[in-house]
Amino acid sequence: MLHLARLYAMLDTSCFPRVDELLSAAEELQAAGVTLLQYRNKSGHARQMLEQARELRRRLGNSMRLIMNDRADLALAAGFDGVHVGQDDLSPAGARKVIGETLWLGVSTHNPQQVDEANRTSADYLAIGPVFATTSKAKPDPVVGLEGVQKARKMTPKPLVAIGGITRANCRSVIEAGADSVAVISDLVREPRKSAEEFLRILG
């Protein structure tokens, strides 16, 4: 069973108007002690995504585990450590075929049925959410609340990442509800290093 860092930082390109801002944020997160980072680009084309992903890998070296959102092929091509797929992306079985046995595979879930299905796959960890209301998705799934985290915890022995509206103010309650890790987008955008340091202190 893999060990997940308590803070799962997510770099969403929609939060950074310029590439240099995105790369700078990644370096600040690394300086704060973040060891797990997901690159999320919902609007870019493959070549641009690959270029940015390779640059992230080059700048951050191997001290940070890098996960690609959605694209198993790009995860492989960029030398990333894993891929995270959603309910509308490549299936977990399809992603596993592309990335092989050694890279990490994460799967998003939004209700008990999806947790049960994802638990039966070769996924290394599951994500549950949105725990709270979120602005990071145009059409978010219904909020699951802390109760949804507790329910998911009972349904799977796999490491569990909680996502959706998680901030420094509420992250501790999410861990107490049973999550192993919290995925954060918005609350890391402003002053990434300072924000990440505060998260890591709160999460302990």
CYANA upper distance limits for C-alpha pairs under 8 A (distance plus 0.5 A):
  1 MET  CA    124 ASP  CA      8.04
  1 MET  CA    158 LYS  CA      7.78
  1 MET  CA    159 PRO  CA      8.26
  2 LEU  CA    124 ASP  CA      7.56
  2 LEU  CA    159 PRO  CA      7.89
  3 HIS  CA    159 PRO  CA      7.98
  4 LEU  CA    159 PRO  CA      7.45
  4 LEU  CA    180 ASP  CA      7.26
  4 LEU  CA    181 SER  CA      6.91
  5 ALA  CA     35 THR  CA      7.32
  5 ALA  CA     36 LEU  CA      6.92
  5 ALA  CA    180 ASP  CA      8.31
  5 ALA  CA    181 SER  CA      6.70
  6 ARG  CA    180 ASP  CA      6.73
  6 ARG  CA    181 SER  CA      4.69
  6 ARG  CA    182 VAL  CA      6.69
  6 ARG  CA    200 LEU  CA      8.13
  6 ARG  CA    203 LEU  CA      7.16
  7 LEU  CA     34 VAL  CA      7.48
  7 LEU  CA     36 LEU  CA      7.63
  7 LEU  CA    181 SER  CA      6.17
  7 LEU  CA    182 VAL  CA      5.85
  7 LEU  CA    183 ALA  CA      6.84
  7 LEU  CA    184 VAL  CA      8.02
  7 LEU  CA    199 PHE  CA      7.78
  7 LEU  CA    200 LEU  CA      7.31
  7 LEU  CA    203 LEU  CA      8.23
  8 TYR  CA     34 VAL  CA      8.28
  8 TYR  CA     35 THR  CA      8.41
  8 TYR  CA     36 LEU  CA      5.78
  8 TYR  CA     37 LEU  CA      6.40
  8 TYR  CA     38 GLN  CA      7.96
  8 TYR  CA    161 VAL  CA      8.47
  8 TYR  CA    181 SER  CA      6.89
  8 TYR  CA    182 VAL  CA      6.18
  8 TYR  CA    183 ALA  CA      4.97
  8 TYR  CA    184 VAL  CA      6.91
  9 ALA  CA     29 LEU  CA      8.47
  9 ALA  CA     34 VAL  CA      7.75
  9 ALA  CA     36 LEU  CA      6.75
  9 ALA  CA     37 LEU  CA      5.30
  9 ALA  CA     38 GLN  CA      6.83
  9 ALA  CA    183 ALA  CA      6.23
  9 ALA  CA    184 VAL  CA      5.83
  9 ALA  CA    185 ILE  CA      7.08
  9 ALA  CA    188 LEU  CA      8.15
 10 MET  CA     37 LEU  CA      6.12
 10 MET  CA     38 GLN  CA      5.18
 10 MET  CA     39 TYR  CA      6.73
 10 MET  CA     40 ARG  CA      7.44
 10 MET  CA    183 ALA  CA      7.06
 10 MET  CA    184 VAL  CA      6.30
 10 MET  CA    185 ILE  CA      5.55
 11 LEU  CA     15 CYS  CA      8.37
 11 LEU  CA     22 LEU  CA      7.77
 11 LEU  CA     26 ALA  CA      7.92
 11 LEU  CA     37 LEU  CA      7.66
 11 LEU  CA     38 GLN  CA      6.51
 11 LEU  CA     39 TYR  CA      5.61
 11 LEU  CA     40 ARG  CA      6.39
 11 LEU  CA    185 ILE  CA      6.97
 12 ASP  CA     16 PHE  CA      7.88
 12 ASP  CA     39 TYR  CA      6.89
 12 ASP  CA     40 ARG  CA      5.18
 12 ASP  CA     41 ASN  CA      6.49
 12 ASP  CA    185 ILE  CA      7.36
 13 THR  CA     17 PRO  CA      7.92
 13 THR  CA     19 VAL  CA      8.49
 13 THR  CA     22 LEU  CA      7.34
 13 THR  CA     39 TYR  CA      8.37
 13 THR  CA     40 ARG  CA      6.87
 13 THR  CA     41 ASN  CA      5.90
 13 THR  CA     42 LYS  CA      8.38
 14 SER  CA     41 ASN  CA      7.82
 15 CYS  CA    186 SER  CA      8.34
 15 CYS  CA    189 VAL  CA      7.56
 16 PHE  CA     21 GLU  CA      6.47
 16 PHE  CA     22 LEU  CA      6.11
 17 PRO  CA     21 GLU  CA      7.82
 18 ARG  CA     22 LEU  CA      7.15
 19 VAL  CA     23 LEU  CA      6.76
 19 VAL  CA     52 GLN  CA      8.21
 20 ASP  CA     24 SER  CA      6.43
 21 GLU  CA     25 ALA  CA      6.56
 22 LEU  CA     26 ALA  CA      6.86
 23 LEU  CA     27 GLU  CA      6.88
 23 LEU  CA     56 LEU  CA      7.10
 24 SER  CA     28 GLU  CA      6.74
 25 ALA  CA     29 LEU  CA      6.66
 25 ALA  CA    189 VAL  CA      8.08
 25 ALA  CA    192 PRO  CA      6.42
 25 ALA  CA    193 ARG  CA      8.24
 26 ALA  CA     30 GLN  CA      6.76
 26 ALA  CA     56 LEU  CA      8.04
 26 ALA  CA     60 LEU  CA      8.28
 27 GLU  CA     31 ALA  CA      6.67
 27 GLU  CA     59 ARG  CA      8.07
 27 GLU  CA     60 LEU  CA      7.30
 28 GLU  CA     32 ALA  CA      6.78
 28 GLU  CA    192 PRO  CA      6.48
 28 GLU  CA    193 ARG  CA      5.31
 29 LEU  CA     33 GLY  CA      7.12
 29 LEU  CA     34 VAL  CA      6.03
 29 LEU  CA    192 PRO  CA      6.33
 29 LEU  CA    193 ARG  CA      5.63
 29 LEU  CA    196 ALA  CA      6.83
 30 GLN  CA     34 VAL  CA      5.53
 30 GLN  CA     35 THR  CA      7.30
 30 GLN  CA     60 LEU  CA      7.86
 30 GLN  CA     64 MET  CA      7.68
 30 GLN  CA    193 ARG  CA      8.43
 31 ALA  CA    193 ARG  CA      7.28
 32 ALA  CA    193 ARG  CA      5.65
 32 ALA  CA    194 LYS  CA      7.80
 32 ALA  CA    196 ALA  CA      6.56
 32 ALA  CA    197 GLU  CA      5.87
 33 GLY  CA    196 ALA  CA      8.32
 33 GLY  CA    197 GLU  CA      7.79
 34 VAL  CA     64 MET  CA      7.72
 34 VAL  CA    196 ALA  CA      7.66
 35 THR  CA     63 SER  CA      7.18
 35 THR  CA     64 MET  CA      4.92
 35 THR  CA     65 ARG  CA      6.38
 36 LEU  CA     64 MET  CA      6.22
 36 LEU  CA     65 ARG  CA      5.32
 36 LEU  CA     66 LEU  CA      6.72
 36 LEU  CA     67 ILE  CA      8.24
 37 LEU  CA     64 MET  CA      7.54
 37 LEU  CA     65 ARG  CA      6.70
 37 LEU  CA     66 LEU  CA      5.60
 37 LEU  CA     67 ILE  CA      6.64
 38 GLN  CA     66 LEU  CA      6.30
 38 GLN  CA     67 ILE  CA      5.01
 38 GLN  CA     68 MET  CA      6.25
 38 GLN  CA     69 ASN  CA      7.09
 39 TYR  CA     53 ALA  CA      7.82
 39 TYR  CA     66 LEU  CA      7.84
 39 TYR  CA     67 ILE  CA      6.76
 39 TYR  CA     68 MET  CA      5.72
 39 TYR  CA     69 ASN  CA      6.49
 40 ARG  CA     68 MET  CA      7.18
 40 ARG  CA     69 ASN  CA      5.57
 41 ASN  CA     49 MET  CA      7.58
 41 ASN  CA     69 ASN  CA      7.71
 44 GLY  CA     48 GLN  CA      6.80
 44 GLY  CA     49 MET  CA      6.59
 45 HIS  CA     49 MET  CA      6.71
 46 ALA  CA     50 LEU  CA      6.54
 46 ALA  CA     74 LEU  CA      8.17
 47 ARG  CA     51 GLU  CA      6.72
 48 GLN  CA     52 GLN  CA      6.76
 49 MET  CA     53 ALA  CA      6.48
 49 MET  CA     74 LEU  CA      8.33
 50 LEU  CA     54 ARG  CA      6.50
 50 LEU  CA     74 LEU  CA      6.64
 50 LEU  CA     77 ALA  CA      7.94
 50 LEU  CA     78 ALA  CA      6.75
 51 GLU  CA     55 GLU  CA      6.72
 52 GLN  CA     56 LEU  CA      6.71
 53 ALA  CA     57 ARG  CA      6.79
 53 ALA  CA     78 ALA  CA      6.39
 54 ARG  CA     58 ARG  CA      6.60
 54 ARG  CA     78 ALA  CA      5.46
 54 ARG  CA     79 GLY  CA      7.85
 55 GLU  CA     59 ARG  CA      6.59
 56 LEU  CA     60 LEU  CA      6.39
 57 ARG  CA     61 GLY  CA      6.16
 57 ARG  CA     62 ASN  CA      8.10
 57 ARG  CA     66 LEU  CA      8.05
 57 ARG  CA     78 ALA  CA      7.81
 57 ARG  CA     79 GLY  CA      7.73
 57 ARG  CA     80 PHE  CA      7.68
 60 LEU  CA     64 MET  CA      7.03
 65 ARG  CA     80 PHE  CA      8.05
 65 ARG  CA     81 ASP  CA      6.39
 66 LEU  CA     80 PHE  CA      5.79
 66 LEU  CA     81 ASP  CA      5.80
 66 LEU  CA     82 GLY  CA      7.25
 67 ILE  CA     75 ALA  CA      7.66
 67 ILE  CA     80 PHE  CA      6.52
 67 ILE  CA     81 ASP  CA      6.24
 67 ILE  CA     82 GLY  CA      5.21
 67 ILE  CA     83 VAL  CA      5.62
 67 ILE  CA     84 HIS  CA      7.18
 67 ILE  CA    104 TRP  CA      8.42
 68 MET  CA     72 ALA  CA      7.73
 68 MET  CA     74 LEU  CA      7.87
 68 MET  CA     75 ALA  CA      5.86
 68 MET  CA     80 PHE  CA      7.37
 68 MET  CA     82 GLY  CA      6.80
 68 MET  CA     83 VAL  CA      5.13
 68 MET  CA     84 HIS  CA      6.65
 69 ASN  CA     83 VAL  CA      6.30
 69 ASN  CA     84 HIS  CA      5.40
 69 ASN  CA     85 VAL  CA      6.82
 70 ASP  CA     83 VAL  CA      7.05
 70 ASP  CA     84 HIS  CA      6.17
 70 ASP  CA     85 VAL  CA      5.23
 70 ASP  CA     86 GLY  CA      7.35
 70 ASP  CA     89 ASP  CA      6.68
 70 ASP  CA     90 LEU  CA      7.79
 71 ARG  CA     75 ALA  CA      6.77
 71 ARG  CA     83 VAL  CA      7.27
 71 ARG  CA     84 HIS  CA      8.39
 71 ARG  CA     85 VAL  CA      8.18
 72 ALA  CA     76 LEU  CA      6.91
 72 ALA  CA     82 GLY  CA      8.28
 72 ALA  CA     83 VAL  CA      6.12
 72 ALA  CA     95 ALA  CA      6.20
 72 ALA  CA     98 VAL  CA      6.73
 72 ALA  CA     99 ILE  CA      6.76
 73 ASP  CA     77 ALA  CA      6.76
 73 ASP  CA     98 VAL  CA      7.02
 73 ASP  CA     99 ILE  CA      7.89
 74 LEU  CA     78 ALA  CA      6.34
 75 ALA  CA     79 GLY  CA      6.71
 75 ALA  CA     80 PHE  CA      5.46
 75 ALA  CA     81 ASP  CA      7.75
 75 ALA  CA     82 GLY  CA      6.80
 75 ALA  CA     83 VAL  CA      6.61
 75 ALA  CA     99 ILE  CA      8.24
 76 LEU  CA     80 PHE  CA      6.65
 76 LEU  CA     82 GLY  CA      8.45
 76 LEU  CA     98 VAL  CA      8.43
 76 LEU  CA     99 ILE  CA      6.79
 81 ASP  CA    103 LEU  CA      5.92
 81 ASP  CA    104 TRP  CA      6.74
 82 GLY  CA     99 ILE  CA      8.06
 82 GLY  CA    103 LEU  CA      5.28
 82 GLY  CA    104 TRP  CA      4.69
 82 GLY  CA    105 LEU  CA      6.20
 82 GLY  CA    106 GLY  CA      8.35
 83 VAL  CA     95 ALA  CA      8.30
 83 VAL  CA    103 LEU  CA      8.19
 83 VAL  CA    104 TRP  CA      6.84
 83 VAL  CA    105 LEU  CA      5.77
 83 VAL  CA    106 GLY  CA      6.86
 84 HIS  CA    105 LEU  CA      6.29
 84 HIS  CA    106 GLY  CA      4.90
 84 HIS  CA    107 VAL  CA      6.21
 84 HIS  CA    108 SER  CA      8.02
 85 VAL  CA     89 ASP  CA      6.24
 85 VAL  CA     90 LEU  CA      7.12
 85 VAL  CA     91 SER  CA      7.91
 85 VAL  CA     92 PRO  CA      7.60
 85 VAL  CA     95 ALA  CA      8.37
 85 VAL  CA    105 LEU  CA      8.23
 85 VAL  CA    106 GLY  CA      6.75
 85 VAL  CA    107 VAL  CA      5.57
 85 VAL  CA    108 SER  CA      6.85
 86 GLY  CA     90 LEU  CA      8.26
 86 GLY  CA    107 VAL  CA      6.36
 86 GLY  CA    108 SER  CA      5.32
 86 GLY  CA    109 THR  CA      7.92
 87 GLN  CA     91 SER  CA      8.16
 87 GLN  CA    107 VAL  CA      8.19
 87 GLN  CA    108 SER  CA      6.91
 87 GLN  CA    109 THR  CA      7.56
 90 LEU  CA     94 GLY  CA      6.46
 90 LEU  CA     95 ALA  CA      6.55
 91 SER  CA     95 ALA  CA      6.59
 92 PRO  CA     96 ARG  CA      6.53
 92 PRO  CA    105 LEU  CA      8.03
 92 PRO  CA    107 VAL  CA      7.58
 92 PRO  CA    118 ALA  CA      8.38
 92 PRO  CA    121 THR  CA      7.12
 92 PRO  CA    122 SER  CA      7.60
 92 PRO  CA    123 ALA  CA      7.19
 93 ALA  CA     97 LYS  CA      6.83
 93 ALA  CA    121 THR  CA      7.55
 93 ALA  CA    122 SER  CA      7.73
 94 GLY  CA     98 VAL  CA      7.14
 95 ALA  CA     99 ILE  CA      6.75
 95 ALA  CA    105 LEU  CA      8.20
 96 ARG  CA    100 GLY  CA      5.97
 96 ARG  CA    101 GLU  CA      7.34
 96 ARG  CA    105 LEU  CA      7.67
 96 ARG  CA    122 SER  CA      7.99
 99 ILE  CA    103 LEU  CA      6.65
104 TRP  CA    123 ALA  CA      8.10
104 TRP  CA    124 ASP  CA      6.46
105 LEU  CA    122 SER  CA      8.14
105 LEU  CA    123 ALA  CA      5.51
105 LEU  CA    124 ASP  CA      5.78
105 LEU  CA    125 TYR  CA      7.29
106 GLY  CA    123 ALA  CA      6.04
106 GLY  CA    124 ASP  CA      6.43
106 GLY  CA    125 TYR  CA      5.49
106 GLY  CA    126 LEU  CA      6.09
106 GLY  CA    127 ALA  CA      7.58
107 VAL  CA    118 ALA  CA      7.20
107 VAL  CA    123 ALA  CA      6.93
107 VAL  CA    125 TYR  CA      7.26
107 VAL  CA    126 LEU  CA      5.53
107 VAL  CA    127 ALA  CA      6.50
108 SER  CA    126 LEU  CA      6.54
108 SER  CA    127 ALA  CA      5.15
108 SER  CA    128 ILE  CA      6.68
108 SER  CA    129 GLY  CA      8.33
109 THR  CA    114 GLN  CA      5.77
109 THR  CA    115 VAL  CA      6.08
109 THR  CA    118 ALA  CA      7.94
109 THR  CA    126 LEU  CA      7.46
109 THR  CA    127 ALA  CA      6.30
109 THR  CA    128 ILE  CA      5.51
109 THR  CA    129 GLY  CA      7.25
110 HIS  CA    114 GLN  CA      6.95
110 HIS  CA    115 VAL  CA      7.88
110 HIS  CA    128 ILE  CA      6.12
110 HIS  CA    129 GLY  CA      5.87
110 HIS  CA    130 PRO  CA      7.57
110 HIS  CA    141 ASP  CA      7.31
110 HIS  CA    142 PRO  CA      8.24
110 HIS  CA    144 VAL  CA      7.74
111 ASN  CA    115 VAL  CA      6.82
111 ASN  CA    128 ILE  CA      8.23
111 ASN  CA    144 VAL  CA      7.98
111 ASN  CA    148 GLY  CA      7.99
112 PRO  CA    116 ASP  CA      6.65
112 PRO  CA    151 LYS  CA      7.88
112 PRO  CA    152 ALA  CA      7.07
112 PRO  CA    155 MET  CA      8.40
113 GLN  CA    117 GLU  CA      6.78
114 GLN  CA    118 ALA  CA      6.47
115 VAL  CA    119 ASN  CA      6.43
115 VAL  CA    126 LEU  CA      8.00
115 VAL  CA    128 ILE  CA      8.30
115 VAL  CA    152 ALA  CA      6.97
115 VAL  CA    155 MET  CA      7.66
115 VAL  CA    156 THR  CA      8.04
116 ASP  CA    120 ARG  CA      7.19
116 ASP  CA    155 MET  CA      7.25
116 ASP  CA    156 THR  CA      8.04
117 GLU  CA    121 THR  CA      7.51
118 ALA  CA    123 ALA  CA      7.39
118 ALA  CA    126 LEU  CA      7.63
119 ASN  CA    123 ALA  CA      7.66
119 ASN  CA    126 LEU  CA      8.05
119 ASN  CA    156 THR  CA      6.60
119 ASN  CA    158 LYS  CA      7.79
124 ASP  CA    158 LYS  CA      7.25
124 ASP  CA    159 PRO  CA      7.83
125 TYR  CA    158 LYS  CA      5.97
125 TYR  CA    159 PRO  CA      5.36
125 TYR  CA    160 LEU  CA      6.44
125 TYR  CA    161 VAL  CA      7.86
126 LEU  CA    158 LYS  CA      7.29
126 LEU  CA    159 PRO  CA      6.92
126 LEU  CA    160 LEU  CA      5.63
126 LEU  CA    161 VAL  CA      6.64
127 ALA  CA    160 LEU  CA      6.21
127 ALA  CA    161 VAL  CA      4.93
127 ALA  CA    162 ALA  CA      6.15
127 ALA  CA    163 ILE  CA      7.30
128 ILE  CA    148 GLY  CA      8.19
128 ILE  CA    149 VAL  CA      7.13
128 ILE  CA    152 ALA  CA      7.74
128 ILE  CA    160 LEU  CA      7.68
128 ILE  CA    161 VAL  CA      6.73
128 ILE  CA    162 ALA  CA      5.57
128 ILE  CA    163 ILE  CA      6.71
129 GLY  CA    141 ASP  CA      8.34
129 GLY  CA    143 VAL  CA      7.21
129 GLY  CA    144 VAL  CA      6.52
129 GLY  CA    145 GLY  CA      8.33
129 GLY  CA    148 GLY  CA      8.26
129 GLY  CA    149 VAL  CA      8.28
129 GLY  CA    162 ALA  CA      6.45
129 GLY  CA    163 ILE  CA      5.53
129 GLY  CA    164 GLY  CA      6.16
130 PRO  CA    134 THR  CA      7.44
130 PRO  CA    140 PRO  CA      7.94
130 PRO  CA    141 ASP  CA      7.23
130 PRO  CA    142 PRO  CA      7.47
130 PRO  CA    143 VAL  CA      5.53
130 PRO  CA    144 VAL  CA      6.48
130 PRO  CA    145 GLY  CA      7.92
130 PRO  CA    162 ALA  CA      8.09
130 PRO  CA    163 ILE  CA      5.99
130 PRO  CA    164 GLY  CA      4.53
130 PRO  CA    165 GLY  CA      7.48
131 VAL  CA    143 VAL  CA      6.04
131 VAL  CA    144 VAL  CA      5.57
131 VAL  CA    145 GLY  CA      4.95
131 VAL  CA    146 LEU  CA      6.77
131 VAL  CA    148 GLY  CA      7.77
131 VAL  CA    149 VAL  CA      7.81
131 VAL  CA    162 ALA  CA      7.22
131 VAL  CA    163 ILE  CA      6.54
131 VAL  CA    164 GLY  CA      5.65
131 VAL  CA    165 GLY  CA      7.18
131 VAL  CA    166 ILE  CA      7.97
132 PHE  CA    143 VAL  CA      6.18
132 PHE  CA    144 VAL  CA      7.67
132 PHE  CA    145 GLY  CA      6.36
132 PHE  CA    164 GLY  CA      5.92
132 PHE  CA    165 GLY  CA      5.27
132 PHE  CA    166 ILE  CA      7.32
133 ALA  CA    143 VAL  CA      6.68
133 ALA  CA    164 GLY  CA      6.95
133 ALA  CA    165 GLY  CA      5.86
134 THR  CA    140 PRO  CA      7.79
134 THR  CA    164 GLY  CA      5.80
134 THR  CA    165 GLY  CA      5.05
135 THR  CA    165 GLY  CA      8.01
136 SER  CA    164 GLY  CA      8.39
136 SER  CA    185 ILE  CA      7.97
136 SER  CA    186 SER  CA      7.83
144 VAL  CA    148 GLY  CA      5.16
144 VAL  CA    149 VAL  CA      7.80
145 GLY  CA    149 VAL  CA      7.37
146 LEU  CA    150 GLN  CA      6.82
146 LEU  CA    173 SER  CA      8.29
146 LEU  CA    174 VAL  CA      6.88
146 LEU  CA    177 ALA  CA      6.55
147 GLU  CA    151 LYS  CA      6.62
147 GLU  CA    177 ALA  CA      8.04
148 GLY  CA    152 ALA  CA      6.60
149 VAL  CA    153 ARG  CA      6.59
149 VAL  CA    162 ALA  CA      7.53
149 VAL  CA    174 VAL  CA      7.95
149 VAL  CA    177 ALA  CA      6.61
149 VAL  CA    178 GLY  CA      6.88
149 VAL  CA    179 ALA  CA      7.14
150 GLN  CA    154 LYS  CA      7.01
150 GLN  CA    177 ALA  CA      5.82
150 GLN  CA    178 GLY  CA      6.23
150 GLN  CA    179 ALA  CA      8.49
151 LYS  CA    155 MET  CA      7.04
152 ALA  CA    156 THR  CA      7.00
153 ARG  CA    157 PRO  CA      7.81
153 ARG  CA    160 LEU  CA      7.59
153 ARG  CA    178 GLY  CA      6.22
153 ARG  CA    179 ALA  CA      7.55
159 PRO  CA    179 ALA  CA      8.20
159 PRO  CA    180 ASP  CA      6.54
160 LEU  CA    178 GLY  CA      8.32
160 LEU  CA    179 ALA  CA      5.68
160 LEU  CA    180 ASP  CA      5.79
160 LEU  CA    181 SER  CA      7.00
161 VAL  CA    179 ALA  CA      6.23
161 VAL  CA    180 ASP  CA      6.48
161 VAL  CA    181 SER  CA      5.21
161 VAL  CA    182 VAL  CA      5.97
161 VAL  CA    183 ALA  CA      6.99
162 ALA  CA    174 VAL  CA      7.64
162 ALA  CA    179 ALA  CA      6.41
162 ALA  CA    180 ASP  CA      8.41
162 ALA  CA    181 SER  CA      6.85
162 ALA  CA    182 VAL  CA      5.42
162 ALA  CA    183 ALA  CA      6.55
163 ILE  CA    182 VAL  CA      6.57
163 ILE  CA    183 ALA  CA      5.43
163 ILE  CA    184 VAL  CA      7.23
164 GLY  CA    183 ALA  CA      8.03
164 GLY  CA    184 VAL  CA      7.95
165 GLY  CA    184 VAL  CA      8.15
165 GLY  CA    186 SER  CA      8.35
166 ILE  CA    170 ASN  CA      6.74
166 ILE  CA    171 CYS  CA      6.29
166 ILE  CA    182 VAL  CA      7.74
166 ILE  CA    183 ALA  CA      7.81
166 ILE  CA    184 VAL  CA      6.50
166 ILE  CA    187 ASP  CA      8.05
167 THR  CA    171 CYS  CA      6.20
167 THR  CA    184 VAL  CA      7.71
167 THR  CA    187 ASP  CA      6.19
168 ARG  CA    172 ARG  CA      8.31
168 ARG  CA    187 ASP  CA      7.95
168 ARG  CA    198 GLU  CA      7.78
168 ARG  CA    199 PHE  CA      6.26
168 ARG  CA    202 ILE  CA      7.89
170 ASN  CA    174 VAL  CA      7.30
171 CYS  CA    175 ILE  CA      7.11
171 CYS  CA    182 VAL  CA      7.43
171 CYS  CA    199 PHE  CA      8.42
171 CYS  CA    202 ILE  CA      8.46
171 CYS  CA    203 LEU  CA      7.86
172 ARG  CA    176 GLU  CA      6.78
172 ARG  CA    202 ILE  CA      7.36
172 ARG  CA    203 LEU  CA      6.66
173 SER  CA    177 ALA  CA      6.65
174 VAL  CA    178 GLY  CA      7.31
174 VAL  CA    179 ALA  CA      6.60
174 VAL  CA    182 VAL  CA      7.97
175 ILE  CA    179 ALA  CA      5.17
175 ILE  CA    180 ASP  CA      6.71
175 ILE  CA    181 SER  CA      7.40
175 ILE  CA    182 VAL  CA      7.95
175 ILE  CA    203 LEU  CA      8.44
184 VAL  CA    188 LEU  CA      7.25
185 ILE  CA    189 VAL  CA      7.41
187 ASP  CA    195 SER  CA      7.59
188 LEU  CA    192 PRO  CA      5.37
188 LEU  CA    193 ARG  CA      8.46
188 LEU  CA    195 SER  CA      6.11
188 LEU  CA    196 ALA  CA      6.91
190 ARG  CA    195 SER  CA      7.94
191 GLU  CA    195 SER  CA      6.48
192 PRO  CA    196 ALA  CA      6.41
193 ARG  CA    197 GLU  CA      6.61
194 LYS  CA    198 GLU  CA      6.80
195 SER  CA    199 PHE  CA      6.78
196 ALA  CA    200 LEU  CA      6.62
197 GLU  CA    201 ARG  CA      6.69
198 GLU  CA    202 ILE  CA      6.68
199 PHE  CA    203 LEU  CA      6.49
200 LEU  CA    204 GLY  CA      6.47
